[in-house]
């Protein structure tokens, strides 16, 4: 019996480590795919799919140039940002539910970890004292003040239906199909998509491919970074995109995930299904980006306010009627 328990523990730990490793290993590929699809839609050849891997390799082998007046906050922030984002992404169920660390995969905890990474990035942007860093940090905090309440309402709306904020339990419940089609879930999905676009600095909120003063948000905070520090921040941004893709798949498209059955066939099917979902989302995102234009900064509150309104309406409908 002891051997069986030890073996089960080892297998559970291996499956959890596989998920944690996959989210960071596949993140540059997903980013490269979004860039490639967007370039092809704009009738350009675009960079190779593996270019993000090459960029990270190059940055890790370059010397990090640090400003003379930079404090320890500036030097430690990239590691805090990457660590918090990676832990949050590793907790979100991907190919299977009920993994070894699933007890800690709480939606509120994921929001808190993302808030920690955002706070560290904003502090790093203001630490050196440049105009661009302060500009980007102020805009980032404005976006966060609107996005985080919407995320909490999304968690509340989902929890009212599932009875818990634990992601594995939510995915297992929604995968059975007993919940059915609900208007409140559709509104929560819409709110999550809007928040995900804003959090990942995508069009129409931000354009990651530009360095124009009037449009920068994320790029303005990392202009002073270089070398391994910049590599950590870029890797964190790529992992964050995978996190939101996985979160949408976990909450609103959990089909194919290995829930009760943890056989090798079920795990392989869950892994293949998760990768297919990531590829679909990575193609749909640039398609949506090419159909809209970059909005002005003063319109951010209206855009993110719609996410808050949709999430609040989802909660309201859940209270008004048990069938919505």
N, C-alpha and C positions, 0 to 999 in steps of 0.2 A: 504493500500500500504506500509506503514511504517513497519507493521508486516511482510509482505512478504519480504521486503528487509532485515530486521533483520534476518529472518529465513534463507534466502539464504546465508547471510553472515556467520551465525552460521554453516550451513551445509558445506559451502566452507572451513571454518576454520577447521572443524572436519575432512574433507577429507585430507586436507593438513597435519594436525597433525598425521593422520593415516599413511600417507606415510613416514613422518619423523621418526615416531616411529618404523615402520616396518623395515626400512633399518638398524637400529641399533639392533633391536630385533632378526632379522633373520641372521645377519652376523656371529655370532659364529656357528650357525647350518650349514651354507654353508661352513665355514672353516672346521668344523668337518667332513662334507661329503667328501670334497676333500681329507682329510687325510685318511679317511676310505677306499675310493676307491683306493687310491694310495697304501695303505698297502695290500689290497686284490690283487691288480695286482702284487705285489712283494711277494705273497704267505705268507703273515703275517696276523695275526688277526686284528691288528690295534686297536687304542683307540676307546672308545664308541663315538657315534655321538654327545652326549651332553657333552663330555669332555671339550671343550672350555668354556662352561658356568661354569663348576666346577672350571676350572683354574682361570677364572676371579673372581669368588666368593672368592676363596682362596687368590688371590693377593690383593683384596680390603680389606681383613680382616688382612693383614700382615702390619707390620710397615715398613715405607719407610726409608731405610738407605741412607743417603746423605753424600757425601764426604766433608771433612772439607774445602777444597778449592773451593767448588761448589758455583757459584753465583746464583743470582735470575733467570738467564736465564735457568739454569739447572732445577730449581724447577718449573718454569712456562711453560717450553716447552711442557711437556706432555699434558697439558690442551689446549694449543694453537693448537697442532697437532690434538688432538681429535676434538676440536670444528671446525676447518677449514675443516677437512675431513667429519665430520658429516653434516655440512651445505652444502658442495658440493654434497654429496650423497643425501641429502634431496631435493635438487633442481632438480635433474635429474628425468624426468617423468618415473614412473614405471607402474602403473596400469591404469592411466588416464592422459589425457592432459588437459590443460586449468585450472589447479587448481589455488587456490587463489594467490600463490606466483610464478605463472608460468612466470610472466613478468620479474622476476629476474633470471630465469633458462636459462642463456646464456652460450653457450659453452666456450666462452672466460673467463667468470667469473669462471667457473668450473676449467679451467686450472690455473687461477690465485690463486684460493683457494688451489689447490693441490701444487702449487709452494710455497705458504706461509707455508704450513705444512712441506714441504721438507726442506725449509730454517731453520725453527725452529728446526727440528730434527738434521740437520747438525751442527747448532750452539751448541746444547746440547751435541753432540758427541765430539766437540772440547773443551767444557767449562772446563771439569775436567782436561784435559791435559794428558790423557793416550794415549799410542801408538795405541791401538786398536781403540779408538774413532776418532783420527785423520785419521787413515787409512780408516775407514768406511766412514767418512765425505768426504774425498777427492774422494773416488770412487763414492759416491752418487752424488757429484757435477759433476763428469765426465759423469755419466749416465744422469743427468738432463740436461746438456748442449747439449746432443744429442736428448733426448726424447722430451723436450719442443718445439724446433723448428718443430719437426715432428708433434706434437699435433696441433700446430698452422696451419700448412699446411693442416692437416686433417680438421680442422674447416673451413679453406678457401675453400677447395675442396667441402665440403658439402654445405657451404653457397653459392657457385656459382650455385649450382643446385637448392637449396631451396629458395634462395633469402634472407635468414636471418640466424643468428646464434642462434636464440631463439629455444630451444630444443622442446618445446611443438608444435610450428608451424612446425618444421621439421618433428616431429613424425606424426603429423596430415596429412601433405602433403604426406609423404612416405607411410602411411597406406592406402591411397586411391588407390595406385597402378598406378597413372597417370605418375609417374616418369619412371617406367619401369626398365629393367635391363640395367645397365650402367657399362662399364669397369672402369670408374673413381671411382665409388662407391665400386667396388670390390677391387681396389688398396687401397682406403682409409680404407676399412675394414681390409685388410692385415696389413697396417701400424698401425692401432689402436690395433690389436691383439699383434703385436710385442712390441709396447709401453706399453701395459697393462701388459705383462709378465715382462718387465724390471721394471716397476713402482711398481709392487707387489712383487718384489724380488723372482721370481719363476725361476725354471730351464728353460733354460740353463744359464740365467744371474746369478742367485743366488740360493742357496739351503737353505730354511728356517729351515731345520732340522739339520743343521750342525753348528759347532762352530770352524771349522778349520781356521787358520790364513790366509791361502792363498786364501780362497774362501769367507770369510765373507764380506758382504756389510751392509745390514740392521742390522744384529745381532751385528756387531762390534760397532755400535753407541749406543746400548742400554744395553751393558754388565754391566754398572755401575748402572743401574736402578733396583729398587725393589719395592715391595709393591704396593700401589695404583698408583704410577707413572708408573710402568711397566704395570699395568693393563690398564691404559689409552692408552698407546702406542700400546699394543696388540689389544685392542678394535678398535683403529683407523686403524690398519692394516687389520683387518677383515672387517670393514666398507668400506675400500678402495677397497677391492676385490669385494664386492657387488656393489660398485659404477661403476667399470669398466664393470661388467656383465650387469648392468642396462643400461649403456651407449651404449654398443653394441646392446642390445635389443631395445633401444629407436631409435637409428639411422638406424640400418640395419635389424631389425626384429620387427617393431612396430605393427604387427598384434595382434588383440585381445584387444588393449587398448581402453578404453572408451573415445572417442573423442568428438563428438557433443552430443551424448546421455549420460546423467548422471543419468539414472535410476538405481535402485538397482540391476537389472539383469545385466545391462551393466557393472556396477562397480564390481560386483561379478565375471563376466567373465574375466574382465581385471585383477583382482587380482589373479585369478586362473591361467591365462595365464602367468602373470609375474612370479609367483612362479614356474611354470613348466619350464620356460626359465632358471631361476636360477639353478634349479636342473640339467637341461641338460648341462649347462655350467660348473657346479661344477663336473660333471662326465667326461666331455670331457677334462678339464684341466689336471687332473692327468694322463689320458690316453696319452695325448701328452707329458707330462713330463717323463713318463717311456720309451718313445721311443727315447729320445735324452739324451746326456750326458752333464754334466756341462762343459761349455767352460772356457777357461782361460781369465783372466782379460784383457789381451792385445787384445782379439778378440771382446770385447764389442763394440768398435767403428764400426767394420764391421757389427755386428748384428743390432745395432740401426741405422747405416747408411742406411741399406736396408729399414728400415721404412721411413726414410727421403726421400730416392729415390722414394719409392712407392707413398708417399703422393705428392711429387713434380711432379711425372709423372701423377698422377690423376688431379692435377691442370692444367698441360700442355695439357692433352687430352681435358679437358673441354674448354680451350681456342681455341684449334685447330679445334675441331668439336663440334657442339651443340648436336650431337647424341651419343657421347661416355659418 
